[in-house]
């Protein structure tokens, strides 16, 4: 890296790489937990449908809306967090690429 590049650096490439890596790891963990929660909720509702159906209103549209809100809310929140964390990770990597502008980067030591 040239002298003028080093004087303009306000960040540590290793730290940005680690943040990006951990954002990706946490994103996949959140997605896994939300999918597990979805499966568990769907299983409980299906296995206890007789009891749940008695407590729901008689209108079919109200039943569908209540069922959809109970089953699909957790996975949608998990997918949203997954997408946000993956966007942060990709944005950090893109920022490093733009900073180097196609230069061959030196290997970064993970401490």
Secondary structure, 3 states (H helix, E strand, C coil): CCHHHHHCCCCCHHHHHHHHHHHHHHHHHHHHHHHHHHHHHHHHHHHCHHHHHHHCCCCHHHHHHHHHHHHHHHHHHHHHHHHHHHHHHHHHHHHHHHHHCCCCCCCCCCC
